[in-house]
Amino acid sequence: MRNTEADTLDQLIEDCTDLPRELRGETKSLPEPRTARPWQVDDANYAQVADLDAYV
């Protein structure tokens, strides 16, 4: 009897890449990365750290 189970991660990856494309399912593309909004600090943010001078 021949063992068809993968013994290592490399063997598992190789086995999976041998599957026909029809059996692998649909591949979804990742969304395009968005540009991060610039940080904005308001008076409420400053108020949260106003008394922290002793920790700086």
PDB file of N, H, CA, C and O in Angstrom:
ATOM      1  N   MET A   1       0.846  -1.174   0.000  1.00  0.00           N
ATOM      2  CA  MET A   1       0.000   0.000   0.000  1.00  0.00           C
ATOM      3  C   MET A   1       0.896   1.243   0.000  1.00  0.00           C
ATOM      4  O   MET A   1       1.858   1.322   0.764  1.00  0.00           O
ATOM      5  N   ARG A   2       0.580   2.187  -0.841  1.00  0.00           N
ATOM      6  H   ARG A   2      -0.202   2.123  -1.462  1.00  0.00           H
ATOM      7  CA  ARG A   2       1.369   3.411  -0.988  1.00  0.00           C
ATOM      8  C   ARG A   2       0.748   4.527  -0.146  1.00  0.00           C
ATOM      9  O   ARG A   2      -0.463   4.743  -0.175  1.00  0.00           O
ATOM     10  N   ASN A   3       1.594   5.223   0.596  1.00  0.00           N
ATOM     11  H   ASN A   3       2.578   5.047   0.619  1.00  0.00           H
ATOM     12  CA  ASN A   3       1.140   6.336   1.416  1.00  0.00           C
ATOM     13  C   ASN A   3       0.964   7.562   0.519  1.00  0.00           C
ATOM     14  O   ASN A   3       1.921   8.010  -0.112  1.00  0.00           O
ATOM     15  N   THR A   4      -0.247   8.101   0.460  1.00  0.00           N
ATOM     16  H   THR A   4      -1.025   7.736   0.973  1.00  0.00           H
ATOM     17  CA  THR A   4      -0.501   9.277  -0.382  1.00  0.00           C
ATOM     18  C   THR A   4      -0.591  10.560   0.441  1.00  0.00           C
ATOM     19  O   THR A   4      -0.819  11.639  -0.106  1.00  0.00           O
ATOM     20  N   GLU A   5      -0.412  10.440   1.754  1.00  0.00           N
ATOM     21  H   GLU A   5      -0.227   9.564   2.198  1.00  0.00           H
ATOM     22  CA  GLU A   5      -0.454  11.618   2.617  1.00  0.00           C
ATOM     23  C   GLU A   5       0.892  12.327   2.582  1.00  0.00           C
ATOM     24  O   GLU A   5       1.942  11.688   2.513  1.00  0.00           O
ATOM     25  N   ALA A   6       0.848  13.631   2.630  1.00  0.00           N
ATOM     26  H   ALA A   6      -0.005  14.149   2.686  1.00  0.00           H
ATOM     27  CA  ALA A   6       2.077  14.415   2.670  1.00  0.00           C
ATOM     28  C   ALA A   6       2.677  14.321   4.069  1.00  0.00           C
ATOM     29  O   ALA A   6       1.966  14.408   5.071  1.00  0.00           O
ATOM     30  N   ASP A   7       3.992  14.144   4.120  1.00  0.00           N
ATOM     31  H   ASP A   7       4.569  14.073   3.307  1.00  0.00           H
ATOM     32  CA  ASP A   7       4.688  14.048   5.405  1.00  0.00           C
ATOM     33  C   ASP A   7       5.280  15.379   5.841  1.00  0.00           C
ATOM     34  O   ASP A   7       5.570  15.578   7.021  1.00  0.00           O
ATOM     35  N   THR A   8       5.460  16.285   4.895  1.00  0.00           N
ATOM     36  H   THR A   8       5.225  16.124   3.937  1.00  0.00           H
ATOM     37  CA  THR A   8       6.036  17.587   5.217  1.00  0.00           C
ATOM     38  C   THR A   8       5.189  18.676   4.568  1.00  0.00           C
ATOM     39  O   THR A   8       4.383  18.406   3.678  1.00  0.00           O
ATOM     40  N   LEU A   9       5.381  19.895   5.023  1.00  0.00           N
ATOM     41  H   LEU A   9       6.035  20.115   5.746  1.00  0.00           H
ATOM     42  CA  LEU A   9       4.674  21.030   4.443  1.00  0.00           C
ATOM     43  C   LEU A   9       5.054  21.199   2.972  1.00  0.00           C
ATOM     44  O   LEU A   9       4.200  21.512   2.143  1.00  0.00           O
ATOM     45  N   ASP A  10       6.316  20.995   2.649  1.00  0.00           N
ATOM     46  H   ASP A  10       7.010  20.741   3.323  1.00  0.00           H
ATOM     47  CA  ASP A  10       6.750  21.101   1.257  1.00  0.00           C
ATOM     48  C   ASP A  10       6.013  20.102   0.366  1.00  0.00           C
ATOM     49  O   ASP A  10       5.615  20.437  -0.749  1.00  0.00           O
ATOM     50  N   GLN A  11       5.835  18.884   0.857  1.00  0.00           N
ATOM     51  H   GLN A  11       6.158  18.612   1.764  1.00  0.00           H
ATOM     52  CA  GLN A  11       5.116  17.875   0.081  1.00  0.00           C
ATOM     53  C   GLN A  11       3.643  18.254  -0.081  1.00  0.00           C
ATOM     54  O   GLN A  11       3.053  18.040  -1.140  1.00  0.00           O
ATOM     55  N   LEU A  12       3.063  18.812   0.960  1.00  0.00           N
ATOM     56  H   LEU A  12       3.542  18.986   1.821  1.00  0.00           H
ATOM     57  CA  LEU A  12       1.668  19.228   0.893  1.00  0.00           C
ATOM     58  C   LEU A  12       1.489  20.340  -0.137  1.00  0.00           C
ATOM     59  O   LEU A  12       0.555  20.299  -0.939  1.00  0.00           O
ATOM     60  N   ILE A  13       2.367  21.322  -0.120  1.00  0.00           N
ATOM     61  H   ILE A  13       3.126  21.355   0.531  1.00  0.00           H
ATOM     62  CA  ILE A  13       2.296  22.414  -1.092  1.00  0.00           C
ATOM     63  C   ILE A  13       2.468  21.879  -2.504  1.00  0.00           C
ATOM     64  O   ILE A  13       1.748  22.282  -3.418  1.00  0.00           O
ATOM     65  N   GLU A  14       3.410  20.984  -2.682  1.00  0.00           N
ATOM     66  H   GLU A  14       3.995  20.656  -1.940  1.00  0.00           H
ATOM     67  CA  GLU A  14       3.637  20.394  -4.009  1.00  0.00           C
ATOM     68  C   GLU A  14       2.402  19.618  -4.469  1.00  0.00           C
ATOM     69  O   GLU A  14       2.019  19.696  -5.636  1.00  0.00           O
ATOM     70  N   ASP A  15       1.782  18.872  -3.556  1.00  0.00           N
ATOM     71  H   ASP A  15       2.094  18.808  -2.608  1.00  0.00           H
ATOM     72  CA  ASP A  15       0.572  18.120  -3.902  1.00  0.00           C
ATOM     73  C   ASP A  15      -0.552  19.062  -4.312  1.00  0.00           C
ATOM     74  O   ASP A  15      -1.278  18.792  -5.269  1.00  0.00           O
ATOM     75  N   CYS A  16      -0.694  20.168  -3.588  1.00  0.00           N
ATOM     76  H   CYS A  16      -0.105  20.387  -2.810  1.00  0.00           H
ATOM     77  CA  CYS A  16      -1.780  21.108  -3.877  1.00  0.00           C
ATOM     78  C   CYS A  16      -1.576  21.820  -5.214  1.00  0.00           C
ATOM     79  O   CYS A  16      -2.543  22.106  -5.919  1.00  0.00           O
ATOM     80  N   THR A  17      -0.339  22.103  -5.558  1.00  0.00           N
ATOM     81  H   THR A  17       0.447  21.871  -4.985  1.00  0.00           H
ATOM     82  CA  THR A  17      -0.093  22.778  -6.830  1.00  0.00           C
ATOM     83  C   THR A  17      -0.280  21.831  -8.007  1.00  0.00           C
ATOM     84  O   THR A  17      -0.408  22.271  -9.149  1.00  0.00           O
ATOM     85  N   ASP A  18      -0.295  20.531  -7.730  1.00  0.00           N
ATOM     86  H   ASP A  18      -0.191  20.173  -6.802  1.00  0.00           H
ATOM     87  CA  ASP A  18      -0.534  19.553  -8.794  1.00  0.00           C
ATOM     88  C   ASP A  18      -2.010  19.415  -9.133  1.00  0.00           C
ATOM     89  O   ASP A  18      -2.348  18.794 -10.141  1.00  0.00           O
ATOM     90  N   LEU A  19      -2.902  19.980  -8.315  1.00  0.00           N
ATOM     91  H   LEU A  19      -2.627  20.485  -7.497  1.00  0.00           H
ATOM     92  CA  LEU A  19      -4.332  19.880  -8.583  1.00  0.00           C
ATOM     93  C   LEU A  19      -4.693  20.664  -9.842  1.00  0.00           C
ATOM     94  O   LEU A  19      -4.154  21.746 -10.070  1.00  0.00           O
ATOM     95  N   PRO A  20      -5.591  20.136 -10.654  1.00  0.00           N
ATOM     96  CA  PRO A  20      -6.032  20.885 -11.828  1.00  0.00           C
ATOM     97  C   PRO A  20      -6.716  22.192 -11.407  1.00  0.00           C
ATOM     98  O   PRO A  20      -7.353  22.255 -10.355  1.00  0.00           O
ATOM     99  N   ARG A  21      -6.581  23.212 -12.221  1.00  0.00           N
ATOM    100  H   ARG A  21      -6.065  23.160 -13.076  1.00  0.00           H
ATOM    101  CA  ARG A  21      -7.137  24.534 -11.920  1.00  0.00           C
ATOM    102  C   ARG A  21      -8.641  24.456 -11.660  1.00  0.00           C
ATOM    103  O   ARG A  21      -9.153  25.199 -10.822  1.00  0.00           O
ATOM    104  N   GLU A  22      -9.357  23.576 -12.358  1.00  0.00           N
ATOM    105  H   GLU A  22      -8.941  22.973 -13.038  1.00  0.00           H
ATOM    106  CA  GLU A  22     -10.806  23.465 -12.184  1.00  0.00           C
ATOM    107  C   GLU A  22     -11.172  23.022 -10.764  1.00  0.00           C
ATOM    108  O   GLU A  22     -12.246  23.366 -10.272  1.00  0.00           O
ATOM    109  N   LEU A  23     -10.299  22.272 -10.108  1.00  0.00           N
ATOM    110  H   LEU A  23      -9.426  21.992 -10.509  1.00  0.00           H
ATOM    111  CA  LEU A  23     -10.581  21.762  -8.771  1.00  0.00           C
ATOM    112  C   LEU A  23     -10.122  22.706  -7.664  1.00  0.00           C
ATOM    113  O   LEU A  23     -10.495  22.525  -6.505  1.00  0.00           O
ATOM    114  N   ARG A  24      -9.332  23.693  -8.003  1.00  0.00           N
ATOM    115  H   ARG A  24      -9.029  23.840  -8.944  1.00  0.00           H
ATOM    116  CA  ARG A  24      -8.804  24.604  -6.983  1.00  0.00           C
ATOM    117  C   ARG A  24      -9.804  25.657  -6.556  1.00  0.00           C
ATOM    118  O   ARG A  24      -9.620  26.287  -5.515  1.00  0.00           O
ATOM    119  N   GLY A  25     -10.836  25.862  -7.314  1.00  0.00           N
ATOM    120  H   GLY A  25     -10.985  25.349  -8.160  1.00  0.00           H
ATOM    121  CA  GLY A  25     -11.821  26.874  -6.954  1.00  0.00           C
ATOM    122  C   GLY A  25     -11.455  28.238  -7.497  1.00  0.00           C
ATOM    123  O   GLY A  25     -10.413  28.435  -8.123  1.00  0.00           O
ATOM    124  N   GLU A  26     -12.339  29.158  -7.238  1.00  0.00           N
ATOM    125  H   GLU A  26     -13.185  28.999  -6.730  1.00  0.00           H
ATOM    126  CA  GLU A  26     -12.168  30.516  -7.740  1.00  0.00           C
ATOM    127  C   GLU A  26     -11.160  31.268  -6.876  1.00  0.00           C
ATOM    128  O   GLU A  26     -11.221  31.218  -5.647  1.00  0.00           O
ATOM    129  N   THR A  27     -10.243  31.956  -7.521  1.00  0.00           N
ATOM    130  H   THR A  27     -10.193  31.997  -8.519  1.00  0.00           H
ATOM    131  CA  THR A  27      -9.301  32.785  -6.776  1.00  0.00           C
ATOM    132  C   THR A  27      -9.798  34.222  -6.794  1.00  0.00           C
ATOM    133  O   THR A  27     -10.090  34.783  -7.850  1.00  0.00           O
ATOM    134  N   LYS A  28      -9.887  34.798  -5.618  1.00  0.00           N
ATOM    135  H   LYS A  28      -9.650  34.342  -4.760  1.00  0.00           H
ATOM    136  CA  LYS A  28     -10.366  36.167  -5.503  1.00  0.00           C
ATOM    137  C   LYS A  28      -9.166  37.104  -5.417  1.00  0.00           C
ATOM    138  O   LYS A  28      -8.193  36.830  -4.714  1.00  0.00           O
ATOM    139  N   SER A  29      -9.252  38.195  -6.133  1.00  0.00           N
ATOM    140  H   SER A  29     -10.042  38.418  -6.704  1.00  0.00           H
ATOM    141  CA  SER A  29      -8.164  39.154  -6.077  1.00  0.00           C
ATOM    142  C   SER A  29      -8.338  40.056  -4.859  1.00  0.00           C
ATOM    143  O   SER A  29      -9.453  40.318  -4.408  1.00  0.00           O
ATOM    144  N   LEU A  30      -7.214  40.516  -4.348  1.00  0.00           N
ATOM    145  H   LEU A  30      -6.309  40.303  -4.715  1.00  0.00           H
ATOM    146  CA  LEU A  30      -7.245  41.392  -3.186  1.00  0.00           C
ATOM    147  C   LEU A  30      -7.606  42.808  -3.620  1.00  0.00           C
ATOM    148  O   LEU A  30      -7.267  43.221  -4.729  1.00  0.00           O
ATOM    149  N   PRO A  31      -8.288  43.550  -2.761  1.00  0.00           N
ATOM    150  CA  PRO A  31      -8.613  44.936  -3.118  1.00  0.00           C
ATOM    151  C   PRO A  31      -7.337  45.779  -3.163  1.00  0.00           C
ATOM    152  O   PRO A  31      -6.342  45.459  -2.512  1.00  0.00           O
ATOM    153  N   GLU A  32      -7.384  46.838  -3.927  1.00  0.00           N
ATOM    154  H   GLU A  32      -8.192  47.098  -4.455  1.00  0.00           H
ATOM    155  CA  GLU A  32      -6.248  47.744  -4.009  1.00  0.00           C
ATOM    156  C   GLU A  32      -6.055  48.426  -2.660  1.00  0.00           C
ATOM    157  O   GLU A  32      -7.032  48.785  -2.003  1.00  0.00           O
ATOM    158  N   PRO A  33      -4.800  48.609  -2.239  1.00  0.00           N
ATOM    159  CA  PRO A  33      -4.574  49.291  -0.964  1.00  0.00           C
ATOM    160  C   PRO A  33      -5.030  50.741  -1.031  1.00  0.00           C
ATOM    161  O   PRO A  33      -4.889  51.406  -2.057  1.00  0.00           O
ATOM    162  N   ARG A  34      -5.579  51.220   0.081  1.00  0.00           N
ATOM    163  H   ARG A  34      -5.694  50.680   0.915  1.00  0.00           H
ATOM    164  CA  ARG A  34      -6.043  52.601   0.143  1.00  0.00           C
ATOM    165  C   ARG A  34      -4.974  53.470   0.785  1.00  0.00           C
ATOM    166  O   ARG A  34      -4.144  52.984   1.554  1.00  0.00           O
ATOM    167  N   THR A  35      -5.000  54.740   0.469  1.00  0.00           N
ATOM    168  H   THR A  35      -5.674  55.134  -0.155  1.00  0.00           H
ATOM    169  CA  THR A  35      -4.099  55.688   1.094  1.00  0.00           C
ATOM    170  C   THR A  35      -4.647  56.048   2.471  1.00  0.00           C
ATOM    171  O   THR A  35      -5.824  56.374   2.621  1.00  0.00           O
ATOM    172  N   ALA A  36      -3.780  55.984   3.463  1.00  0.00           N
ATOM    173  H   ALA A  36      -2.824  55.719   3.342  1.00  0.00           H
ATOM    174  CA  ALA A  36      -4.203  56.301   4.830  1.00  0.00           C
ATOM    175  C   ALA A  36      -4.463  57.795   4.967  1.00  0.00           C
ATOM    176  O   ALA A  36      -3.759  58.627   4.395  1.00  0.00           O
ATOM    177  N   ARG A  37      -5.499  58.110   5.745  1.00  0.00           N
ATOM    178  H   ARG A  37      -6.072  57.435   6.210  1.00  0.00           H
ATOM    179  CA  ARG A  37      -5.791  59.513   6.007  1.00  0.00           C
ATOM    180  C   ARG A  37      -4.720  60.087   6.926  1.00  0.00           C
ATOM    181  O   ARG A  37      -4.218  59.373   7.794  1.00  0.00           O
ATOM    182  N   PRO A  38      -4.361  61.338   6.762  1.00  0.00           N
ATOM    183  CA  PRO A  38      -3.378  61.934   7.675  1.00  0.00           C
ATOM    184  C   PRO A  38      -3.952  62.048   9.085  1.00  0.00           C
ATOM    185  O   PRO A  38      -5.160  62.205   9.262  1.00  0.00           O
ATOM    186  N   TRP A  39      -3.091  61.968  10.066  1.00  0.00           N
ATOM    187  H   TRP A  39      -2.109  61.840   9.922  1.00  0.00           H
ATOM    188  CA  TRP A  39      -3.524  62.077  11.453  1.00  0.00           C
ATOM    189  C   TRP A  39      -3.989  63.491  11.743  1.00  0.00           C
ATOM    190  O   TRP A  39      -3.438  64.466  11.230  1.00  0.00           O
ATOM    191  N   GLN A  40      -5.003  63.580  12.567  1.00  0.00           N
ATOM    192  H   GLN A  40      -5.451  62.788  12.983  1.00  0.00           H
ATOM    193  CA  GLN A  40      -5.484  64.880  13.006  1.00  0.00           C
ATOM    194  C   GLN A  40      -5.624  64.840  14.528  1.00  0.00           C
ATOM    195  O   GLN A  40      -6.238  63.930  15.085  1.00  0.00           O
ATOM    196  N   VAL A  41      -5.047  65.832  15.180  1.00  0.00           N
ATOM    197  H   VAL A  41      -4.548  66.570  14.728  1.00  0.00           H
ATOM    198  CA  VAL A  41      -5.106  65.918  16.631  1.00  0.00           C
ATOM    199  C   VAL A  41      -5.910  67.159  16.976  1.00  0.00           C
ATOM    200  O   VAL A  41      -5.616  68.260  16.510  1.00  0.00           O
ATOM    201  N   ASP A  42      -6.939  66.958  17.807  1.00  0.00           N
ATOM    202  H   ASP A  42      -7.178  66.064  18.185  1.00  0.00           H
ATOM    203  CA  ASP A  42      -7.775  68.102  18.191  1.00  0.00           C
ATOM    204  C   ASP A  42      -7.601  68.393  19.678  1.00  0.00           C
ATOM    205  O   ASP A  42      -6.792  67.752  20.348  1.00  0.00           O
ATOM    206  N   ASP A  43      -8.354  69.353  20.192  1.00  0.00           N
ATOM    207  H   ASP A  43      -9.012  69.874  19.648  1.00  0.00           H
ATOM    208  CA  ASP A  43      -8.235  69.761  21.592  1.00  0.00           C
ATOM    209  C   ASP A  43      -8.559  68.619  22.552  1.00  0.00           C
ATOM    210  O   ASP A  43      -7.959  68.525  23.622  1.00  0.00           O
ATOM    211  N   ALA A  44      -9.491  67.760  22.185  1.00  0.00           N
ATOM    212  H   ALA A  44      -9.979  67.837  21.316  1.00  0.00           H
ATOM    213  CA  ALA A  44      -9.840  66.624  23.046  1.00  0.00           C
ATOM    214  C   ALA A  44      -8.648  65.681  23.182  1.00  0.00           C
ATOM    215  O   ALA A  44      -8.409  65.139  24.261  1.00  0.00           O
ATOM    216  N   ASN A  45      -7.899  65.482  22.098  1.00  0.00           N
ATOM    217  H   ASN A  45      -8.093  65.922  21.222  1.00  0.00           H
ATOM    218  CA  ASN A  45      -6.712  64.639  22.163  1.00  0.00           C
ATOM    219  C   ASN A  45      -5.654  65.262  23.075  1.00  0.00           C
ATOM    220  O   ASN A  45      -5.053  64.570  23.897  1.00  0.00           O
ATOM    221  N   TYR A  46      -5.433  66.549  22.930  1.00  0.00           N
ATOM    222  H   TYR A  46      -5.922  67.111  22.262  1.00  0.00           H
ATOM    223  CA  TYR A  46      -4.474  67.229  23.789  1.00  0.00           C
ATOM    224  C   TYR A  46      -4.885  67.148  25.250  1.00  0.00           C
ATOM    225  O   TYR A  46      -4.033  66.967  26.119  1.00  0.00           O
ATOM    226  N   ALA A  47      -6.169  67.278  25.534  1.00  0.00           N
ATOM    227  H   ALA A  47      -6.861  67.425  24.827  1.00  0.00           H
ATOM    228  CA  ALA A  47      -6.662  67.240  26.905  1.00  0.00           C
ATOM    229  C   ALA A  47      -6.395  65.889  27.567  1.00  0.00           C
ATOM    230  O   ALA A  47      -6.204  65.830  28.782  1.00  0.00           O
ATOM    231  N   GLN A  48      -6.378  64.812  26.796  1.00  0.00           N
ATOM    232  H   GLN A  48      -6.532  64.860  25.809  1.00  0.00           H
ATOM    233  CA  GLN A  48      -6.141  63.483  27.364  1.00  0.00           C
ATOM    234  C   GLN A  48      -4.727  63.345  27.913  1.00  0.00           C
ATOM    235  O   GLN A  48      -4.500  62.569  28.841  1.00  0.00           O
ATOM    236  N   VAL A  49      -3.784  64.079  27.363  1.00  0.00           N
ATOM    237  H   VAL A  49      -3.967  64.710  26.609  1.00  0.00           H
ATOM    238  CA  VAL A  49      -2.393  63.937  27.783  1.00  0.00           C
ATOM    239  C   VAL A  49      -1.842  65.197  28.454  1.00  0.00           C
ATOM    240  O   VAL A  49      -0.639  65.289  28.697  1.00  0.00           O
ATOM    241  N   ALA A  50      -2.695  66.151  28.750  1.00  0.00           N
ATOM    242  H   ALA A  50      -3.672  66.076  28.553  1.00  0.00           H
ATOM    243  CA  ALA A  50      -2.236  67.425  29.300  1.00  0.00           C
ATOM    244  C   ALA A  50      -1.502  67.253  30.632  1.00  0.00           C
ATOM    245  O   ALA A  50      -0.535  67.972  30.885  1.00  0.00           O
ATOM    246  N   ASP A  51      -1.919  66.350  31.464  1.00  0.00           N
ATOM    247  H   ASP A  51      -2.704  65.766  31.258  1.00  0.00           H
ATOM    248  CA  ASP A  51      -1.303  66.176  32.792  1.00  0.00           C
ATOM    249  C   ASP A  51      -0.233  65.093  32.823  1.00  0.00           C
ATOM    250  O   ASP A  51       0.159  64.659  33.906  1.00  0.00           O
ATOM    251  N   LEU A  52       0.234  64.657  31.706  1.00  0.00           N
ATOM    252  H   LEU A  52      -0.084  65.010  30.826  1.00  0.00           H
ATOM    253  CA  LEU A  52       1.200  63.573  31.664  1.00  0.00           C
ATOM    254  C   LEU A  52       2.648  64.045  31.581  1.00  0.00           C
ATOM    255  O   LEU A  52       3.529  63.253  31.247  1.00  0.00           O
ATOM    256  N   ASP A  53       2.911  65.302  31.873  1.00  0.00           N
ATOM    257  H   ASP A  53       2.196  65.945  32.145  1.00  0.00           H
ATOM    258  CA  ASP A  53       4.270  65.830  31.795  1.00  0.00           C
ATOM    259  C   ASP A  53       5.219  65.072  32.726  1.00  0.00           C
ATOM    260  O   ASP A  53       6.409  64.960  32.431  1.00  0.00           O
ATOM    261  N   ALA A  54       4.715  64.555  33.834  1.00  0.00           N
ATOM    262  H   ALA A  54       3.749  64.646  34.074  1.00  0.00           H
ATOM    263  CA  ALA A  54       5.543  63.830  34.792  1.00  0.00           C
ATOM    264  C   ALA A  54       6.047  62.504  34.192  1.00  0.00           C
ATOM    265  O   ALA A  54       7.065  61.980  34.643  1.00  0.00           O
ATOM    266  N   TYR A  55       5.374  61.976  33.218  1.00  0.00           N
ATOM    267  H   TYR A  55       4.547  62.402  32.851  1.00  0.00           H
ATOM    268  CA  TYR A  55       5.750  60.686  32.624  1.00  0.00           C
ATOM    269  C   TYR A  55       6.671  60.823  31.426  1.00  0.00           C
ATOM    270  O   TYR A  55       7.198  59.827  30.930  1.00  0.00           O
ATOM    271  N   VAL A  56       6.867  62.028  30.963  1.00  0.00           N
ATOM    272  H   VAL A  56       6.439  62.837  31.366  1.00  0.00           H
ATOM    273  CA  VAL A  56       7.679  62.235  29.745  1.00  0.00           C
ATOM    274  C   VAL A  56       9.129  62.262  30.087  1.00  0.00           C
ATOM    275  O   VAL A  56       9.969  62.426  29.202  1.00  0.00           O
TER     276      VAL A  56
END
